[in-house]
Amino acid sequence: MCLIFAYYLVFTDLVLQTLYGTKRQIMIAMLLVYAFYRGYRLYLGIRNNRREKK
């Protein structure tokens, strides 16, 4: 979900009235970092689940 919102912030004028300049770039960076974090946690969960099944 946050990847989709980050995509729209980068490539469209979505919420341009309130988010512009540095605030917009910080929001995009935060969304991308959060998406990476959630993906990493998902990877760890799947990896640990597979180890427990063996």
PyMOL commands that set and color helices and strands:
alter all, ss='L'
color gray80, all
select helices_A, chain A and resi 2-11+22-53
alter helices_A, ss='H'
color red, helices_A
deselect
rebuild
show_as cartoon
